[in-house]
Amino acid sequence: MSVISGFTQEDFDVFAIEGLDARMEGIKTNIRPKLEALGQHYAPSLSMATGNEMFTHVAKHARRTVNPPDDTWVAWAADKRGYKKHPHFQIGLWGTHLFVWYAVIYESPAKGQVSQAMRTHLEEILSIVPDHFRWSPDHMQPASASSAELGKEGVMKLVDRLASVKKAEILCGINIDRHDPVLADGGALLARLDETFAILAKLYRIAQPTPVSSLLV
């Protein structure tokens, strides 16, 4: 039996529901149990693949009081208390697609170190990240561009911007359109996610900021 049965059109339709309470009810009922199952499933393998114990964080959207969320997600990071300050992984849904990301977002104090590591190892990164993988400068927006579209120069701009712009972010991964049949097949979806995380875990390791403890040795 698969970890999840897959995602349905009803899951994606949740983001068309009007009103905070009604949409949150749809997220809690339809989507969150699947994200929680994925969270538990991938925490051990991501821990092994990265060399850091990974903790699961499912979005609760607790601070929202008026506007309903346009997306929802599960994240994994090497911190039990939260993920936003750290390089992390995400699986989530917008109304149009499922996303899988390696992400360093604006709250992270490691952005400069990650940028430097990515710049140093850019050729290696470009060799392991497939052309169809996508890059984004903003986790709050659904838009992204493929490695093929960006090319080396475009990826370098995102890497440099991460260090020089306060609100800059960098995300790399895949999008799966809501109508792609792979989403409805739990086994096939897990296989796609496994392949994706195998690549993103390599990116995580290459771009890993130097831990403070190692600087003291």
C-alpha positions as CSV (number, residue, x, y, z in Angstrom):
1,M,0.0,0.0,0.0
2,S,1.3,3.4,-1.0
3,V,2.0,6.2,1.6
4,I,-0.7,8.3,0.0
5,S,-3.3,7.5,-2.7
6,G,-2.2,10.6,-4.6
7,F,-3.7,14.1,-5.1
8,T,-7.1,14.7,-6.7
9,Q,-8.6,17.6,-8.6
10,E,-10.7,18.2,-5.4
11,D,-7.5,18.8,-3.5
12,F,-6.5,21.6,-6.0
13,D,-10.0,23.0,-6.1
14,V,-9.7,23.8,-2.3
15,F,-7.7,27.0,-3.3
16,A,-10.8,28.3,-5.2
17,I,-12.9,28.2,-2.0
18,E,-13.9,31.7,-0.8
19,G,-13.2,32.7,2.7
20,L,-10.5,31.9,5.2
21,D,-12.5,29.5,7.4
22,A,-14.0,27.5,4.5
23,R,-10.7,27.2,2.7
24,M,-8.8,26.3,5.8
25,E,-11.4,23.6,6.5
26,G,-10.7,22.2,3.0
27,I,-7.0,22.3,3.5
28,K,-7.3,20.5,6.9
29,T,-9.7,17.9,5.6
30,N,-8.4,17.2,2.1
31,I,-4.7,18.1,1.9
32,R,-3.1,18.2,5.3
33,P,-3.4,14.5,6.0
34,K,-1.5,13.7,2.8
35,L,1.2,16.3,3.6
36,E,1.6,14.8,7.1
37,A,1.9,11.3,5.6
38,L,4.6,12.5,3.2
39,G,6.3,14.3,6.0
40,Q,6.7,11.2,8.1
41,H,7.6,9.1,5.1
42,Y,10.5,11.4,3.8
43,A,12.0,12.5,7.1
44,P,14.2,9.4,7.5
45,S,15.4,9.2,3.9
46,L,16.1,13.0,3.8
47,S,18.0,12.7,7.1
48,M,20.1,9.9,5.6
49,A,20.7,11.7,2.3
50,T,21.7,15.0,3.8
51,G,23.6,13.8,6.8
52,N,21.5,16.0,9.0
53,E,18.5,14.8,11.1
54,M,15.5,16.3,9.3
55,F,12.3,17.3,11.2
56,T,8.9,17.7,9.6
57,H,6.9,21.0,9.6
58,V,3.4,21.1,8.2
59,A,2.1,24.5,7.4
60,K,-0.7,25.6,9.8
61,H,-1.3,29.1,8.5
62,A,-2.0,30.1,12.1
63,R,-1.2,33.8,11.7
64,R,-3.9,34.3,9.0
65,T,-6.9,36.3,10.2
66,V,-8.5,37.4,6.9
67,N,-6.9,36.3,3.7
68,P,-7.1,32.5,2.9
69,P,-3.8,30.9,1.9
70,D,-3.1,30.4,-1.8
71,D,-0.8,27.4,-1.2
72,T,0.0,24.9,1.5
73,W,3.0,22.7,2.2
74,V,5.1,20.3,4.3
75,A,8.7,21.3,4.9
76,W,11.8,19.4,6.3
77,A,14.7,21.1,8.0
78,A,17.5,20.2,10.4
79,D,15.7,22.0,13.3
80,K,12.9,20.8,15.4
81,R,11.6,24.3,16.1
82,G,11.2,25.6,12.6
83,Y,12.5,25.5,9.0
84,K,12.4,29.1,7.7
85,K,15.9,30.0,9.0
86,H,17.5,27.0,7.4
87,P,18.0,25.5,3.9
88,H,15.1,23.1,3.7
89,F,12.9,20.9,1.5
90,Q,9.2,21.4,0.7
91,I,6.3,19.6,-1.0
92,G,3.2,21.6,-1.5
93,L,0.2,22.7,-3.6
94,W,-0.9,25.8,-5.4
95,G,-4.2,25.8,-7.2
96,T,-2.4,25.0,-10.4
97,H,0.4,22.5,-9.5
98,L,2.3,20.5,-6.9
99,F,5.8,21.8,-6.1
100,V,8.9,20.1,-4.7
101,W,11.6,22.5,-3.6
102,Y,15.0,22.8,-2.1
103,A,14.7,26.3,-0.6
104,V,16.6,29.0,1.1
105,I,14.2,31.8,1.9
106,Y,14.6,35.4,3.1
107,E,14.5,34.6,6.8
108,S,17.7,32.5,6.6
109,P,20.9,34.0,8.1
110,A,22.9,31.5,6.0
111,K,22.0,33.1,2.7
112,G,25.4,34.6,2.1
113,Q,27.2,31.3,2.9
114,V,24.8,29.3,0.7
115,S,25.3,31.8,-2.1
116,Q,29.1,31.5,-1.8
117,A,29.0,27.7,-1.8
118,M,26.7,27.7,-4.9
119,R,28.9,30.1,-6.7
120,T,32.0,28.0,-5.9
121,H,30.3,24.8,-7.1
122,L,28.1,26.2,-9.9
123,E,29.5,23.9,-12.6
124,E,28.7,20.8,-10.4
125,I,25.3,22.1,-9.6
126,L,24.5,22.7,-13.2
127,S,25.7,19.2,-14.0
128,I,23.4,17.5,-11.5
129,V,20.3,19.7,-11.9
130,P,18.3,18.5,-15.0
131,D,17.2,21.0,-17.6
132,H,13.5,20.6,-16.7
133,F,14.1,21.4,-13.0
134,R,12.8,24.8,-12.1
135,W,14.3,27.8,-10.2
136,S,12.4,30.5,-8.3
137,P,13.5,33.7,-6.5
138,D,10.3,33.9,-4.4
139,H,8.4,31.2,-2.5
140,M,5.4,33.4,-2.2
141,Q,4.8,33.4,-6.0
142,P,3.8,30.3,-8.1
143,A,6.0,31.4,-11.1
144,S,9.4,29.8,-11.9
145,A,11.8,29.2,-14.8
146,S,13.5,26.0,-15.9
147,S,17.2,25.4,-15.8
148,A,17.1,25.3,-19.6
149,E,15.5,28.7,-19.8
150,L,17.8,30.3,-17.3
151,G,21.1,28.8,-18.5
152,K,24.3,29.3,-16.5
153,E,24.0,33.1,-16.5
154,G,20.5,33.1,-15.2
155,V,21.2,30.7,-12.4
156,M,24.3,32.7,-11.4
157,K,22.1,35.8,-11.2
158,L,19.8,34.1,-8.7
159,V,22.9,32.8,-6.7
160,D,24.5,36.3,-6.6
161,R,21.2,38.0,-5.7
162,L,20.8,35.6,-2.7
163,A,23.8,37.3,-1.1
164,S,23.2,40.9,-2.1
165,V,19.4,41.5,-1.7
166,K,17.8,41.3,1.7
167,K,14.6,39.7,0.6
168,A,16.2,37.4,-2.0
169,E,15.5,33.7,-2.0
170,I,16.5,30.7,-4.1
171,L,14.4,27.6,-4.7
172,C,15.2,24.7,-7.0
173,G,13.0,21.7,-7.8
174,I,10.0,20.6,-9.9
175,N,6.4,21.5,-10.6
176,I,3.8,18.9,-11.5
177,D,0.7,20.3,-13.2
178,R,-2.5,19.5,-11.4
179,H,-3.8,17.5,-14.5
180,D,-0.7,15.3,-14.8
181,P,-1.9,11.7,-14.2
182,V,1.1,10.9,-12.1
183,L,-0.5,12.9,-9.2
184,A,-3.4,10.6,-9.0
185,D,-1.2,7.5,-8.8
186,G,0.3,7.3,-5.3
187,G,3.1,4.8,-6.3
188,A,4.1,6.7,-9.4
189,L,4.0,10.0,-7.5
190,L,6.3,8.6,-4.8
191,A,8.7,7.4,-7.5
192,R,8.8,10.9,-9.0
193,L,9.4,12.4,-5.6
194,D,12.1,9.9,-4.8
195,E,14.0,10.8,-8.0
196,T,13.6,14.5,-7.2
197,F,14.8,14.4,-3.7
198,A,17.8,12.3,-4.7
199,I,18.9,15.3,-6.8
200,L,17.9,18.0,-4.3
201,A,19.7,16.3,-1.5
202,K,22.9,16.5,-3.5
203,L,22.2,20.2,-4.0
204,Y,21.6,20.6,-0.3
205,R,25.0,19.0,0.5
206,I,26.9,21.0,-2.1
207,A,25.4,24.3,-0.9
208,Q,25.5,23.5,2.8
209,P,26.7,26.5,4.9
210,T,29.7,25.8,7.2
211,P,28.4,24.8,10.7
212,V,29.5,27.2,13.4
213,S,30.9,24.3,15.5
214,S,33.3,23.4,12.7
215,L,34.7,26.9,12.6
216,L,35.7,26.6,16.3
217,V,37.9,23.4,15.7
